[in-house]
Amino acid sequence: MIEIDGAQGEGGGQILRSTLSLSLCLGTPIKIKNIRAGRKKPGLLRQHLTCLRAAKTISNAVVTGEQLGASEVTFVPGTVRPGDYHFPIGSAGSTSLVLQTVLLPLLFADEVSEVSFEGGTHNKKAPSFDFIAEAYLPLLARMGAQVEVALDDYGFYPAGGGTWRARIQPLSQLSALQLTERGELLDYEAVATSAHIPAHVAQRELAQVRKKCDWPAECLHQRQVPSQGPGNLLSLRLRAQQITEVFEAMAKQGVSAERVADGAIRQMQRYIHAGVPVGEHLADQLILPMALGAGGSFVTLKPSLHLRTNIDVIHQLTGAQIDLQEEGLDQWRVLVHSHKEKQAA
């Protein structure tokens, strides 16, 4: 049994999710201690508990520590079973993070899986459904994965209630990903999604994008959606020849619409000025499938603590080597060697 310290690096829930996903894919028993020790409320919250239960369900795993607030978990996986699954969080916790826990294990299963999720679909500090659909899954598709998703209901914090579905086709091997150039910018748009809040909030966000970025009106889209509770998310999307990147900012009480827009704009401008293809958040999510697949490389921004922590966890569980090479101002190359290369050596 491999022991992982949840207090290492950024000390958040990503350590739990990556460890569970790798345990399922490799059939390796694991123990995670000090779970989310770096957070204001340490231990398992509802969305993390759902990740644990989802991992248990798809593999009939033997688990200890399956309770809210637990700071230590042991997980002994069985064989991953494809099938029809439903994972309700019971709160507005991020459903996309639950997907990331079970996606790769179900992808490497031998039959199609249909998975539905219930909870938050557009959350602060988590990839939204839009990010998963627009930025992440297209790159997995380039690696050979076939994953179809459909959003049924929007869910914002704190009401939640969002629902969506994923259909995961089986795959024996992910191919290598080489993503070192962005290519020509083909298209861009800003989408302000809102539920149960005054229309002027989204209008002001889009007006700020037009003012700061000089984008034409036809690239600015206001989307009023039904939801159990109020919420607002601004999404800036850049579509280039080699990649689509998404930059998001969630509205918060007491923060003006203009400041919300500025948050997304700053992320996007940093990315544009650096000249890299892969943004900060997408980099976190690509290294796991690349390490379990045939490896590859990509160029991204200066590695975040999230990325460095995920690299450490992957190395601890698989032995895979992931190298970081600085190439310029806010420009780094990430070289991912498949864990199978380590096994072959």
ChimeraX attribute file (.defattr): number of C-alpha atoms within 10 A of each C-alpha:
attribute: neighborCount
match mode: 1-to-1
recipient: residues
	/A:1	10
	/A:2	13
	/A:3	15
	/A:4	20
	/A:5	18
	/A:6	27
	/A:7	18
	/A:8	17
	/A:9	17
	/A:10	20
	/A:11	21
	/A:12	21
	/A:13	23
	/A:14	24
	/A:15	25
	/A:16	26
	/A:17	22
	/A:18	21
	/A:19	28
	/A:20	29
	/A:21	22
	/A:22	25
	/A:23	22
	/A:24	29
	/A:25	20
	/A:26	15
	/A:27	16
	/A:28	18
	/A:29	21
	/A:30	22
	/A:31	20
	/A:32	21
	/A:33	19
	/A:34	19
	/A:35	27
	/A:36	28
	/A:37	19
	/A:38	17
	/A:39	13
	/A:40	7
	/A:41	10
	/A:42	18
	/A:43	24
	/A:44	24
	/A:45	19
	/A:46	18
	/A:47	24
	/A:48	27
	/A:49	21
	/A:50	25
	/A:51	27
	/A:52	26
	/A:53	19
	/A:54	22
	/A:55	26
	/A:56	22
	/A:57	18
	/A:58	21
	/A:59	19
	/A:60	16
	/A:61	21
	/A:62	13
	/A:63	18
	/A:64	13
	/A:65	16
	/A:66	19
	/A:67	18
	/A:68	14
	/A:69	17
	/A:70	18
	/A:71	18
	/A:72	20
	/A:73	21
	/A:74	20
	/A:75	24
	/A:76	20
	/A:77	24
	/A:78	18
	/A:79	15
	/A:80	23
	/A:81	18
	/A:82	22
	/A:83	14
	/A:84	12
	/A:85	16
	/A:86	12
	/A:87	19
	/A:88	22
	/A:89	24
	/A:90	14
	/A:91	20
	/A:92	23
	/A:93	31
	/A:94	31
	/A:95	32
	/A:96	24
	/A:97	24
	/A:98	25
	/A:99	20
	/A:100	18
	/A:101	25
	/A:102	26
	/A:103	20
	/A:104	22
	/A:105	25
	/A:106	27
	/A:107	25
	/A:108	22
	/A:109	20
	/A:110	14
	/A:111	14
	/A:112	19
	/A:113	21
	/A:114	18
	/A:115	21
	/A:116	21
	/A:117	23
	/A:118	27
	/A:119	29
	/A:120	33
	/A:121	29
	/A:122	29
	/A:123	27
	/A:124	18
	/A:125	11
	/A:126	17
	/A:127	24
	/A:128	22
	/A:129	22
	/A:130	17
	/A:131	22
	/A:132	18
	/A:133	16
	/A:134	18
	/A:135	22
	/A:136	21
	/A:137	17
	/A:138	17
	/A:139	18
	/A:140	18
	/A:141	14
	/A:142	14
	/A:143	19
	/A:144	16
	/A:145	22
	/A:146	16
	/A:147	20
	/A:148	14
	/A:149	17
	/A:150	13
	/A:151	16
	/A:152	12
	/A:153	18
	/A:154	25
	/A:155	31
	/A:156	27
	/A:157	23
	/A:158	16
	/A:159	17
	/A:160	28
	/A:161	24
	/A:162	28
	/A:163	20
	/A:164	21
	/A:165	18
	/A:166	18
	/A:167	18
	/A:168	24
	/A:169	19
	/A:170	20
	/A:171	17
	/A:172	12
	/A:173	14
	/A:174	22
	/A:175	19
	/A:176	21
	/A:177	22
	/A:178	15
	/A:179	20
	/A:180	17
	/A:181	17
	/A:182	19
	/A:183	15
	/A:184	11
	/A:185	13
	/A:186	11
	/A:187	12
	/A:188	16
	/A:189	18
	/A:190	26
	/A:191	19
	/A:192	24
	/A:193	19
	/A:194	24
	/A:195	20
	/A:196	14
	/A:197	13
	/A:198	11
	/A:199	13
	/A:200	10
	/A:201	18
	/A:202	26
	/A:203	17
	/A:204	17
	/A:205	26
	/A:206	27
	/A:207	19
	/A:208	20
	/A:209	24
	/A:210	16
	/A:211	11
	/A:212	12
	/A:213	11
	/A:214	10
	/A:215	17
	/A:216	11
	/A:217	13
	/A:218	8
	/A:219	15
	/A:220	19
	/A:221	17
	/A:222	16
	/A:223	15
	/A:224	16
	/A:225	15
	/A:226	14
	/A:227	18
	/A:228	17
	/A:229	17
	/A:230	18
	/A:231	24
	/A:232	26
	/A:233	25
	/A:234	28
	/A:235	24
	/A:236	23
	/A:237	22
	/A:238	20
	/A:239	19
	/A:240	17
	/A:241	13
	/A:242	16
	/A:243	20
	/A:244	23
	/A:245	22
	/A:246	26
	/A:247	24
	/A:248	29
	/A:249	22
	/A:250	23
	/A:251	23
	/A:252	14
	/A:253	6
	/A:254	6
	/A:255	10
	/A:256	14
	/A:257	23
	/A:258	18
	/A:259	15
	/A:260	22
	/A:261	28
	/A:262	17
	/A:263	15
	/A:264	21
	/A:265	22
	/A:266	12
	/A:267	17
	/A:268	19
	/A:269	12
	/A:270	14
	/A:271	21
	/A:272	14
	/A:273	10
	/A:274	17
	/A:275	17
	/A:276	22
	/A:277	25
	/A:278	26
	/A:279	23
	/A:280	17
	/A:281	22
	/A:282	20
	/A:283	21
	/A:284	20
	/A:285	18
	/A:286	19
	/A:287	26
	/A:288	22
	/A:289	21
	/A:290	25
	/A:291	28
	/A:292	24
	/A:293	21
	/A:294	19
	/A:295	25
	/A:296	19
	/A:297	21
	/A:298	20
	/A:299	25
	/A:300	27
	/A:301	24
	/A:302	20
	/A:303	22
	/A:304	14
	/A:305	13
	/A:306	19
	/A:307	22
	/A:308	15
	/A:309	21
	/A:310	23
	/A:311	22
	/A:312	17
	/A:313	25
	/A:314	22
	/A:315	15
	/A:316	15
	/A:317	19
	/A:318	19
	/A:319	18
	/A:320	23
	/A:321	19
	/A:322	22
	/A:323	12
	/A:324	16
	/A:325	13
	/A:326	15
	/A:327	12
	/A:328	11
	/A:329	11
	/A:330	16
	/A:331	20
	/A:332	21
	/A:333	21
	/A:334	22
	/A:335	20
	/A:336	27
	/A:337	23
	/A:338	24
	/A:339	23
	/A:340	16
	/A:341	14
	/A:342	12
	/A:343	10
	/A:344	6
	/A:345	6
